[in-house]
Amino acid sequence: MTVTEERVAEEQRETSLAARRAMIDSQLRTSGVNDPWILDAMGSIPRENFVPANMRDAAYIDRAIPLGGGRMLAAPIVHGRLLAEARPTQSDKVLLVGDGQGYLAALLRPLVGSLDTVAPADAGTRGDGGYSLILIDGAIEVLPDALSARLAEGGRIATGQVLRGVTRVAIGVKSGTSVALLPLAEIGMPILPEFAAPKRWSF
């Protein structure tokens, strides 16, 4: 690497660090996300590494970023709130419904005991169970029974939920064979079409 290349790389690192600090101070803290472990995680991982090259300058805006193929990277506050409600620990066996190489997976991996991922399109199929925590990276209308079945008794789920066209962070705990989601804060987040409610006929 030449001296010029080293200087450019250092400037990019400083710019990224400044953007992460600004994200924490102007988006997370002002919205009530103050847990040190969340701020440390989100302050240490460059979001620009998870967006297309032409969107790197917009990686820290407070809106979702298109990734191509219909996928979106949620705004920073969405992931901050999901982590705050999920409260992952090293004792958790976690299933992430989302991109296994994406930003939320990178945030989760050092925080939990184990992390498996499944694409939203495959989340409605049967698979291994016994998860103590399931995170869904986006908002859903319905929670598939097959996904609920993968959650252990007493296990937690953190997701977004679409209610009458409004998206909210929601949490739930499995009891018996069911998971009842409790909607919390209203927050704009990407809607996952794979979890749309069945169309109803009207006459």
trRosetta pair geometry for C-beta under 8 A, 3 or more apart (Angstrom, degrees):
i j d omega theta_ij theta_ji phi_ij phi_ji
1 5 4.5 -127 -169 93 87 127
1 6 5.3 109 131 -60 118 84
1 9 7.3 -18 -168 -9 145 143
2 5 4.6 97 52 8 77 102
2 6 6.9 -137 96 -5 41 87
3 6 5.7 -54 -149 36 31 113
3 7 6.4 32 152 -21 64 105
4 7 5.7 -54 -150 34 31 112
4 8 6.4 30 153 -17 65 105
5 8 5.7 -53 -147 37 33 111
5 9 6.2 34 154 -20 66 106
6 9 5.7 -54 -146 37 31 112
6 10 6.3 31 155 -19 64 106
7 10 5.8 -55 -149 36 30 111
7 11 6.4 31 153 -19 64 106
8 11 5.7 -55 -149 36 32 112
8 12 6.4 32 152 -20 65 105
9 12 5.7 -54 -150 35 32 112
9 13 6.5 33 151 -20 65 103
10 13 5.6 -50 -149 34 34 112
10 14 6.4 32 153 -16 65 105
11 14 5.8 -55 -148 38 32 110
11 15 6.2 34 153 -20 65 107
12 15 5.6 -52 -145 37 31 113
12 16 6.3 33 155 -20 64 106
13 16 5.7 -55 -148 36 30 111
13 17 6.3 29 155 -18 64 107
14 17 5.7 -54 -146 37 31 111
14 18 6.3 31 155 -18 64 106
15 18 5.8 -56 -149 37 29 111
15 19 6.3 30 153 -20 64 107
16 19 5.7 -56 -149 35 31 111
16 20 6.5 30 154 -19 65 104
16 46 4.9 -17 -171 -120 136 115
16 48 6.2 -106 -115 18 109 129
17 20 5.7 -53 -149 35 32 111
17 21 6.5 33 153 -18 64 104
18 21 5.7 -53 -149 36 33 112
18 22 6.4 33 152 -18 65 106
19 22 5.7 -54 -148 38 32 112
19 23 6.3 40 151 -24 64 103
19 47 8.0 -109 119 38 122 108
19 48 7.9 64 80 -35 153 115
19 59 7.2 68 144 75 149 100
19 60 4.5 -173 171 -13 109 157
20 23 5.5 -48 -148 32 34 116
20 24 6.5 34 154 -19 64 103
20 42 7.1 175 -159 137 100 71
20 43 5.0 120 153 -140 120 57
20 44 7.9 135 -179 -34 158 17
20 46 7.2 -92 -59 -104 124 56
20 47 7.6 156 -91 -2 88 97
20 60 7.1 -133 -77 -103 42 135
21 24 5.8 -54 -152 35 32 111
21 25 6.3 18 156 -9 67 111
21 43 7.0 56 -80 -135 54 107
22 25 5.9 -62 -140 44 30 103
22 26 5.5 -7 174 10 70 119
22 60 6.8 83 80 146 105 146
23 26 6.9 -67 -121 51 16 86
23 27 5.2 -33 -166 32 58 123
23 28 6.6 52 141 -13 72 103
23 42 7.1 -119 112 146 125 115
23 47 7.8 117 -72 -7 167 138
23 60 4.8 -110 -70 -158 117 113
23 76 5.2 165 -171 -83 119 176
24 27 7.3 -32 -72 52 7 81
24 28 5.0 -36 -141 39 46 125
24 29 6.2 53 156 -22 65 101
24 39 5.4 76 -139 -145 123 98
24 42 6.7 150 -84 97 93 112
24 43 5.6 6 -57 -79 138 105
25 28 7.7 24 -15 48 14 85
25 29 5.7 -17 -137 26 33 130
25 30 7.6 51 152 -26 44 98
26 29 7.7 29 -22 46 13 94
26 30 6.1 -6 -169 -2 32 132
27 30 6.6 -59 -125 42 7 104
27 31 6.4 -12 166 -3 51 120
27 62 5.4 -173 -112 -98 122 107
27 75 7.6 -141 -165 162 139 104
27 76 5.2 76 116 77 148 124
27 77 5.3 -125 167 -57 101 97
27 80 7.8 156 124 -1 97 150
28 31 6.2 -79 -152 43 22 100
28 33 4.2 -78 -170 75 84 114
28 34 7.6 147 139 -71 94 44
28 38 7.3 -175 -164 123 137 114
28 39 6.5 157 117 -98 152 86
28 42 6.8 145 -70 81 152 154
28 76 6.5 -78 -59 134 93 115
28 77 6.4 -175 -92 -100 55 71
28 80 4.9 -169 -122 -117 100 163
29 32 7.9 83 -176 -39 29 11
29 33 6.8 -88 -73 69 29 66
29 34 5.8 68 -123 -90 71 84
29 39 7.8 38 -64 -97 90 127
31 77 5.1 31 49 -135 168 125
31 80 7.3 108 80 90 124 138
31 81 7.5 -71 131 -63 126 106
33 38 5.9 -94 175 109 105 147
33 39 7.5 151 132 -64 91 84
33 77 6.8 -176 -6 -139 138 71
33 80 3.9 12 -139 159 170 125
33 81 6.4 -104 -75 -69 121 58
33 84 5.6 -126 -121 -51 90 139
34 39 7.2 -4 -158 -40 34 126
35 38 4.3 74 75 8 102 108
35 39 6.8 177 85 -8 52 86
35 83 7.7 -139 61 117 138 104
35 84 5.9 168 -2 -110 131 88
36 39 5.7 -61 -144 42 34 109
36 40 5.9 36 158 -23 70 107
37 40 5.7 -47 -141 35 30 113
37 41 6.4 32 156 -20 62 106
37 111 7.2 106 163 -119 119 114
38 41 5.8 -55 -148 36 30 110
38 42 6.1 12 161 -4 67 111
38 80 5.7 94 168 -143 132 78
38 83 5.1 145 -113 104 110 133
38 84 6.1 -18 -64 -68 157 81
39 42 6.2 -61 -137 47 27 99
39 43 5.6 25 161 -19 64 118
40 43 5.8 -64 -139 43 22 109
40 44 6.2 14 163 -19 61 116
41 44 6.2 -70 -150 34 22 105
41 45 6.7 -6 166 -1 62 114
41 83 7.4 -159 66 -152 147 165
41 107 5.0 81 157 -152 123 85
41 110 7.3 -175 -117 64 102 113
41 111 6.6 -12 -94 -58 143 121
42 45 6.7 -64 -134 42 30 95
42 76 6.6 99 -165 -159 137 107
42 79 7.2 144 -98 102 121 117
42 80 6.4 -21 -48 -84 158 93
42 107 6.6 10 -77 -116 69 122
45 49 7.7 -99 173 40 78 124
45 103 7.1 139 129 -152 130 79
45 106 5.2 143 -151 128 148 122
45 107 6.2 -127 26 -79 156 71
46 49 4.8 88 91 -12 100 104
46 59 7.7 23 168 135 74 157
47 50 5.9 -70 -167 39 51 106
47 51 6.9 32 147 -15 80 111
47 59 4.2 158 104 163 103 112
47 60 6.0 136 52 -75 140 70
47 73 7.5 130 -171 161 105 146
47 76 7.2 -77 -76 -83 152 101
47 103 6.0 22 -128 -121 74 137
48 51 6.1 -65 -144 37 42 105
48 56 4.3 57 -157 -150 110 85
48 59 4.0 -118 -81 -31 68 165
48 60 7.9 -40 -53 -33 88 86
50 59 7.7 112 55 -143 77 116
50 73 6.2 125 119 -108 108 142
50 102 5.8 86 -157 -158 126 59
50 103 4.2 177 80 -59 174 93
50 106 7.2 -134 -68 7 133 139
51 55 4.3 -100 154 92 122 114
51 56 6.1 168 80 -83 109 49
51 58 7.5 -129 148 75 163 81
51 59 5.1 -161 15 -102 142 92
51 65 5.4 -26 -121 127 128 146
51 67 6.5 -115 -130 -103 61 82
51 73 6.0 -84 -86 5 94 153
52 55 4.8 75 61 14 82 106
52 56 7.7 -112 98 -39 44 73
52 67 6.6 156 -27 -145 93 51
52 68 6.4 94 -58 -25 129 116
53 56 6.0 -20 -159 -24 38 114
55 58 5.1 -67 -168 52 72 105
55 59 6.6 109 132 -68 82 69
55 65 5.5 123 173 -173 142 124
55 66 7.5 -165 -83 64 153 68
56 59 5.6 -12 -158 -35 40 115
58 61 5.0 -20 -173 -10 81 122
58 65 6.2 152 112 -111 107 120
59 65 6.9 -21 -118 -54 44 167
60 76 6.8 14 -150 -38 64 133
61 65 7.1 120 52 -69 106 103
61 75 7.4 -79 108 -122 64 92
62 75 5.1 43 -175 -155 46 129
62 76 6.9 -67 -113 33 61 94
62 77 6.7 30 -148 -6 92 113
63 75 5.4 -27 -107 -81 8 113
63 188 7.6 -26 -128 106 70 133
64 72 4.4 16 172 173 123 125
64 73 6.4 163 -160 78 68 47
64 74 5.4 -35 -105 -119 93 37
64 75 5.7 -76 -59 -37 54 75
64 78 7.9 24 -80 -5 90 149
64 188 7.6 -121 -20 133 104 98
64 189 7.1 114 -66 -148 122 40
64 190 5.2 125 -129 -54 155 96
65 72 6.6 145 69 -162 39 71
65 73 4.5 -10 56 53 97 104
66 71 7.6 114 -162 83 56 52
66 72 5.9 -44 -101 -104 45 76
67 71 4.3 -44 63 95 116 100
67 72 6.2 -180 3 -102 94 19
67 73 5.7 101 -53 -28 113 89
68 71 6.6 -2 69 45 48 94
70 193 7.7 -48 169 13 134 127
71 99 7.2 70 -163 -55 146 125
72 138 7.7 108 61 -103 102 112
72 190 3.9 169 67 -89 133 145
73 102 7.3 -172 -106 -164 92 113
73 103 6.0 69 -144 9 113 135
74 78 3.7 -83 156 71 128 147
74 79 5.9 144 84 -40 116 86
74 104 7.9 39 34 -53 114 119
74 137 6.8 -147 -8 -178 125 83
74 138 7.0 -164 -60 -88 120 61
74 189 5.2 3 -132 -143 119 90
74 190 5.6 -118 -82 7 83 100
75 78 5.1 105 61 -6 72 102
75 79 8.0 -156 94 3 43 83
75 188 7.1 53 8 87 134 93
75 189 7.3 -115 26 -100 91 68
76 79 6.2 -64 -157 41 39 102
76 80 6.1 38 151 -21 73 111
77 80 5.3 -55 -144 40 36 117
77 81 6.1 34 159 -19 70 105
77 187 6.6 -141 116 -153 111 129
78 81 6.1 -59 -150 38 25 105
78 82 6.4 25 153 -19 63 108
78 160 7.3 -21 -156 -69 112 126
78 169 7.7 176 -146 -77 64 103
78 187 6.1 159 -98 139 75 129
78 188 7.8 -86 -71 88 114 53
78 189 4.6 121 -120 -103 136 112
79 82 5.6 -50 -142 37 34 113
79 83 6.3 33 159 -17 65 105
79 103 6.9 -79 -84 118 162 112
79 104 5.5 -149 -124 -96 118 93
79 107 6.4 126 171 11 128 166
79 137 7.9 6 -97 -132 90 92
80 83 6.1 -59 -151 38 27 107
80 84 6.3 27 153 -21 64 109
81 84 5.4 -53 -143 36 34 114
81 85 6.3 25 160 -13 67 106
81 169 4.9 -111 135 -73 125 156
81 185 6.4 -105 -151 57 145 131
81 187 6.2 177 33 -33 164 171
82 85 6.2 -62 -149 41 27 103
82 86 5.9 19 158 -14 66 116
82 104 7.5 -12 84 -133 146 126
82 135 6.2 87 168 -151 121 114
82 137 7.7 35 -140 -107 175 58
82 158 5.1 128 -162 139 76 124
82 159 7.7 43 -126 -93 108 15
82 160 7.8 -59 -83 -49 111 80
82 169 6.4 -150 -78 -132 61 114
83 86 5.8 -60 -135 44 29 107
83 87 7.7 100 165 -66 55 31
83 88 6.9 -63 -146 9 77 102
83 107 6.8 -89 -77 142 137 133
83 108 7.9 -154 -103 -85 103 77
83 111 7.9 -6 -145 130 114 179
84 87 7.2 12 178 -62 28 73
85 158 4.9 145 97 -126 107 123
85 169 5.9 166 -17 159 153 125
85 171 4.8 -143 169 -66 121 124
85 184 6.8 -170 -100 18 139 158
86 133 5.9 87 -169 -163 105 127
86 135 5.7 -12 -96 -86 154 108
86 156 6.5 148 -143 120 64 129
86 158 3.8 -91 -71 -6 94 151
86 171 7.5 -169 -76 -113 52 108
87 156 8.0 5 51 92 88 171
88 92 5.2 -103 -154 39 77 156
88 94 6.2 3 -129 -79 124 141
88 108 6.3 57 29 -142 175 86
88 111 4.7 80 98 126 119 118
88 112 4.8 -57 173 -75 123 101
88 133 6.0 -177 -105 102 85 171
88 135 7.9 -43 -62 -44 122 130
89 92 5.2 117 57 -17 64 101
89 111 7.4 -71 -104 161 15 82
89 112 7.0 71 79 -113 25 62
89 113 7.8 16 109 -27 62 92
90 111 7.5 -123 -68 163 61 41
90 112 6.6 166 -110 -152 32 23
90 113 5.2 88 173 -66 51 77
91 113 5.8 26 -140 -37 11 131
91 132 7.4 -27 122 66 80 169
92 112 4.7 -67 76 -142 103 101
92 113 5.7 168 63 16 43 96
92 114 7.9 -140 108 42 57 61
92 132 4.8 -133 -138 79 70 119
92 133 4.7 -1 -163 9 129 125
93 112 7.6 131 -102 168 16 115
93 113 6.0 -48 -72 75 57 113
93 114 5.1 2 -126 57 71 106
93 130 6.4 -5 90 122 150 87
93 131 5.3 -130 108 -128 92 54
93 132 5.2 101 42 10 75 93
93 133 7.4 157 75 29 43 77
93 152 7.9 74 61 -13 116 130
94 108 6.3 -136 113 176 158 131
94 112 4.6 -26 -5 -176 131 165
94 113 7.7 141 -6 49 89 71
94 114 6.7 179 29 89 72 56
94 115 4.9 -15 73 -108 107 69
94 116 7.2 177 94 30 55 65
94 131 6.5 76 -132 -159 18 107
94 132 7.3 -52 -72 62 56 78
94 133 4.7 -24 -108 78 82 102
94 134 7.3 156 -161 -91 62 31
94 135 6.7 7 -171 3 111 102
95 115 7.9 151 -93 -158 23 54
95 116 5.2 -22 -109 73 70 96
95 117 7.3 148 -164 -98 58 26
95 118 6.5 4 -175 4 105 108
95 131 4.5 -53 -8 -110 107 160
95 133 7.5 180 29 96 63 54
95 134 4.8 -15 68 -112 99 81
95 135 7.5 180 90 29 52 62
95 150 6.2 7 -2 131 167 132
96 100 7.2 140 79 -96 118 61
96 104 6.5 168 -155 115 135 111
96 105 5.7 175 86 -91 166 82
96 108 6.2 176 -68 36 135 166
96 115 6.2 15 -8 -169 113 101
96 116 7.3 -179 24 90 72 44
96 117 4.7 -25 69 -107 96 80
96 118 7.6 167 85 25 50 62
96 134 7.8 169 -85 -159 26 55
96 135 5.1 -14 -115 67 71 100
96 137 6.6 35 -178 -29 96 109
97 117 7.6 151 -93 -159 19 65
97 118 5.7 -28 -110 71 65 89
97 119 7.8 39 -162 152 65 11
97 120 5.8 81 168 -90 99 64
97 123 4.8 31 -130 -97 123 137
97 134 6.8 36 -17 179 102 98
97 135 6.9 -156 26 97 74 50
97 136 4.3 -7 58 -115 123 70
97 137 6.4 -160 89 15 65 76
97 138 7.9 -93 108 33 101 95
97 147 7.2 2 -72 -136 139 135
97 159 8.0 8 49 -107 126 108
98 102 5.9 -89 144 48 106 142
98 104 5.7 19 99 61 158 131
98 105 6.8 -160 94 -45 107 96
98 117 6.6 -78 67 -151 61 108
98 119 7.8 13 -173 -123 6 40
98 120 7.0 36 -87 -47 43 90
98 135 7.5 -40 2 110 122 92
98 136 7.1 139 -42 -162 98 39
98 137 3.2 42 -83 23 142 133
98 138 7.1 150 -93 -9 103 96
99 102 3.1 87 81 -27 117 121
99 103 8.0 50 71 17 119 58
99 104 7.6 113 54 42 82 94
99 105 6.4 -112 98 -10 66 125
99 117 7.3 -14 132 -176 17 144
99 119 7.7 38 -89 -107 47 75
99 137 7.2 -72 16 67 73 159
100 105 5.4 110 -159 -106 33 163
100 117 3.4 178 -87 62 93 157
101 105 6.5 -30 -56 63 6 146
102 105 5.2 99 58 12 67 105
102 106 7.1 -124 109 -6 37 93
102 137 7.2 104 91 179 147 173
103 106 5.7 -58 -151 35 32 112
103 107 6.5 32 153 -19 66 104
104 107 5.5 -51 -149 35 36 113
104 108 6.2 32 155 -19 67 109
104 135 7.1 -151 161 126 131 136
104 137 5.0 -168 28 -103 160 126
105 108 5.8 -60 -144 39 30 109
105 109 6.2 44 160 -42 66 101
105 115 6.8 138 -151 152 81 141
105 117 6.0 -15 -104 -79 128 138
106 109 6.2 -37 -141 10 27 116
107 111 7.2 1 146 -6 64 128
108 111 5.6 -87 -158 43 41 111
108 112 5.7 -4 171 0 86 121
108 115 5.5 125 119 -110 115 143
108 135 7.1 -154 -90 31 145 152
109 112 7.1 -81 -142 40 18 91
109 115 5.4 -99 -104 21 63 152
112 115 5.5 104 73 -61 129 94
112 133 7.4 -125 -123 56 135 134
116 128 7.5 8 93 66 177 124
116 131 7.7 -109 43 -94 114 120
118 122 5.2 -120 -180 88 99 105
118 123 5.4 128 113 -88 121 70
118 127 6.8 -156 -90 4 146 171
119 122 4.9 72 62 17 86 102
119 123 7.2 -128 96 -36 42 82
120 123 5.5 -34 -147 -6 37 122
120 136 7.9 82 -104 -155 94 93
120 138 7.0 -12 -88 41 140 139
120 192 5.0 -141 -146 -162 150 129
120 194 4.2 153 145 36 103 147
120 195 7.1 -89 -166 -27 109 96
121 194 5.3 -134 -89 -106 47 141
122 125 5.4 -48 -172 24 69 117
122 127 8.0 68 147 -50 102 135
123 136 7.7 62 -140 -115 162 105
123 144 6.3 146 120 31 87 134
123 146 7.6 147 143 90 53 104
123 147 5.2 16 165 -83 93 124
123 194 6.7 104 35 127 109 134
123 195 7.6 -23 76 -71 134 102
124 144 4.0 -156 -116 -115 81 167
124 146 5.2 94 -176 48 45 128
124 147 6.6 -52 -96 -33 43 99
124 194 7.3 -151 -18 164 113 102
125 146 5.9 -132 134 149 6 157
126 146 5.2 -107 -74 -150 55 113
126 149 7.2 -31 -123 82 80 138
127 146 7.6 81 9 162 78 103
127 150 5.9 9 72 -96 89 131
128 150 6.8 68 96 -139 45 104
129 149 6.2 -78 -98 137 126 71
129 150 4.5 -145 -110 -138 69 48
129 151 7.2 -63 -156 14 90 17
129 152 6.9 130 156 -69 91 65
130 150 7.7 -53 23 -176 42 60
130 152 5.1 38 -149 -70 39 108
131 134 5.6 80 115 -61 141 85
131 150 5.5 28 13 141 117 88
131 151 5.5 -59 71 -109 93 50
131 152 6.1 -166 65 -10 34 88
131 155 5.9 91 102 -153 65 153
132 151 7.9 86 -124 -157 12 73
132 152 5.6 -22 -84 38 55 125
132 154 7.9 -19 -139 99 79 84
132 155 4.8 -151 -148 -119 33 94
132 156 7.0 21 153 23 64 81
133 155 6.3 -148 -61 -170 34 93
133 156 5.1 -5 -111 66 76 93
133 157 7.4 158 -160 -88 51 37
133 158 7.4 0 -168 5 97 98
134 147 6.9 130 -173 171 161 99
134 150 6.9 97 -79 92 134 106
134 151 5.6 -82 -13 -84 123 105
134 155 7.1 64 -7 145 89 121
134 156 7.5 -164 31 100 64 52
134 157 4.6 -11 65 -113 98 86
134 158 7.6 179 91 29 54 58
134 159 7.9 -4 114 -53 91 104
135 157 7.6 172 -80 -158 32 56
135 158 5.2 -11 -112 66 77 95
135 159 7.1 164 -161 -75 44 63
136 140 6.1 -19 139 -25 156 123
136 157 7.3 25 -10 -177 101 99
136 158 7.4 -163 26 96 71 50
136 159 3.7 19 47 -115 115 103
136 160 7.0 -118 97 24 102 67
136 192 7.2 -98 170 -1 111 152
136 195 7.7 37 -171 -43 146 159
138 159 7.7 -17 75 -163 45 85
138 160 5.8 -89 146 37 29 122
138 189 6.4 175 -143 144 45 106
138 190 4.8 -58 -126 91 99 92
138 191 6.5 112 174 -146 104 12
138 192 4.0 106 109 -43 139 103
138 195 7.9 156 101 23 110 128
139 159 7.2 119 -120 155 39 86
139 160 3.1 -72 -87 115 71 118
139 161 6.1 -107 -154 -6 86 6
139 162 5.0 100 148 -50 116 85
139 167 4.2 -76 -94 -134 161 115
139 168 7.8 100 -124 39 119 38
139 189 5.0 129 -34 88 108 106
139 190 6.7 179 15 93 88 40
139 191 4.8 -46 71 -104 104 62
139 192 6.5 177 67 6 44 79
140 143 6.2 91 116 -75 145 63
140 159 5.8 -22 14 163 112 137
140 160 6.7 130 5 81 64 69
140 161 6.2 -32 61 -110 70 54
140 162 6.7 -136 98 7 22 93
140 191 7.9 144 -79 -156 24 68
140 192 5.7 -21 -85 52 72 111
140 195 3.5 -47 -139 124 97 151
141 161 7.8 103 -106 -162 26 64
141 162 4.8 -39 -83 59 72 116
141 191 7.9 39 -39 -162 89 109
141 195 5.7 163 33 126 68 81
141 196 5.3 41 27 -142 135 35
141 197 4.2 -101 135 -31 133 86
142 195 5.8 -163 57 178 62 79
142 196 7.4 14 18 118 98 18
142 197 5.0 117 -31 -93 113 68
142 198 7.7 11 -12 -10 157 73
143 147 6.2 -114 -180 73 79 121
143 148 5.9 83 138 -55 113 104
143 157 7.6 70 -134 142 143 163
143 159 7.6 161 -93 32 109 166
143 172 7.9 -49 -65 26 169 161
143 179 6.3 -84 119 78 157 118
143 181 6.7 150 -28 -37 138 126
143 195 7.3 10 -87 -154 36 122
144 147 4.5 90 68 4 92 102
144 148 7.1 -159 97 -4 50 84
144 195 7.2 -113 -28 -119 91 86
145 148 5.5 -55 -148 39 37 113
145 149 6.2 44 152 -29 68 104
146 149 5.6 -49 -150 28 31 118
146 150 7.3 34 151 -24 58 100
147 150 5.9 -51 -161 23 38 112
147 151 7.7 39 145 -22 62 99
148 151 5.9 -54 -166 22 43 114
148 157 7.9 -57 -109 -49 68 152
148 174 6.8 147 -169 -109 85 112
148 177 7.5 78 128 168 122 60
148 178 7.0 -15 178 -141 148 31
148 179 4.8 -153 -130 6 111 119
149 177 7.7 -2 -96 -155 76 83
151 155 4.0 -156 -178 80 91 135
151 156 7.9 -156 -154 48 125 18
151 157 6.3 -60 -95 -57 150 106
151 174 4.6 164 114 -42 122 146
151 179 6.5 58 54 -70 153 135
152 155 4.2 110 56 -43 71 120
152 174 7.0 157 90 61 35 142
153 174 6.0 -123 -128 106 32 109
153 175 7.5 63 -154 -120 77 33
153 176 7.7 55 -122 -55 98 16
154 173 6.5 -16 -154 -176 40 103
154 174 6.4 -49 5 68 14 84
154 175 7.6 60 -76 -86 49 61
155 173 7.2 165 84 -152 33 60
155 174 4.9 18 52 20 80 121
156 171 6.7 -22 -168 -168 100 98
156 172 7.1 149 -157 82 54 48
156 173 5.7 -28 -99 -99 65 70
156 174 7.9 -126 -66 -1 22 82
157 171 6.8 156 83 -158 58 50
157 172 4.6 -7 55 58 103 96
157 173 7.7 -167 17 -75 76 27
157 174 7.4 83 -17 -43 105 89
157 179 5.9 43 13 -174 138 145
157 181 7.3 -68 88 -97 118 91
158 169 7.4 -10 -170 -171 89 94
158 170 7.6 164 -152 87 47 49
158 171 5.3 -14 -102 -105 71 80
159 169 7.8 158 91 -155 34 53
159 170 5.6 -23 72 65 79 93
159 171 7.9 153 25 -89 65 36
159 172 7.9 -9 20 9 106 105
159 181 7.1 -55 54 -127 114 132
160 167 5.2 5 177 -172 118 106
160 168 6.8 154 -158 78 70 32
160 169 6.1 -51 -103 -98 64 44
160 170 6.7 100 -153 14 18 90
160 187 7.5 -109 -121 76 109 99
160 189 4.6 -134 -105 82 158 143
160 190 7.9 132 45 66 159 52
160 191 7.7 -117 107 -99 130 54
161 167 7.0 153 76 -150 37 58
161 168 5.5 -26 60 64 88 85
161 169 7.8 51 14 158 84 9
161 170 3.9 35 -11 -13 123 143
161 181 5.6 146 -80 142 145 145
161 183 5.2 -110 66 -95 135 98
162 165 6.9 8 -175 -105 97 14
162 166 7.2 147 -154 70 56 34
162 167 5.5 -29 -95 -92 67 72
162 191 5.8 45 -69 -122 134 114
163 166 5.6 -32 70 63 75 87
163 168 6.4 -10 17 12 113 117
163 183 6.0 -36 -18 -80 144 161
166 186 5.9 -37 168 -134 117 111
167 186 7.3 108 84 -157 50 65
167 187 6.4 -70 108 79 93 56
167 188 6.2 91 59 -128 121 31
167 189 4.9 -143 140 42 147 85
167 191 6.6 -134 -81 -74 127 89
168 183 4.3 60 93 -165 143 103
168 184 6.1 168 165 59 108 47
168 185 6.2 170 -155 88 86 34
168 186 5.0 -52 -96 -97 90 47
168 187 6.4 97 -130 23 40 74
169 183 7.6 125 81 -158 41 59
169 184 4.9 -36 85 62 90 106
169 185 5.3 19 33 53 109 84
169 187 5.7 28 -26 26 92 128
169 189 7.9 94 -68 -15 70 148
170 181 4.4 35 157 177 131 110
170 182 6.1 165 -159 76 81 40
170 183 4.7 -41 -95 -98 102 52
170 184 6.2 170 -96 6 40 80
171 181 7.1 153 79 -150 20 68
171 182 5.7 -22 65 56 73 95
171 184 6.6 33 3 -25 95 124
172 179 4.5 83 140 173 137 95
172 180 5.7 178 -137 80 109 38
172 181 4.4 -64 -57 -93 122 54
172 182 6.4 152 -82 5 64 74
173 179 7.2 -172 85 -137 20 80
173 180 7.9 -13 50 51 63 77
174 178 7.3 167 -147 90 65 32
174 179 4.9 -40 -93 -85 70 93
175 178 6.5 -22 68 68 73 79
175 179 7.8 134 20 -95 64 45
175 180 7.8 -18 29 8 108 98
192 195 4.9 49 92 18 106 105
193 196 5.5 -8 -163 -34 55 115
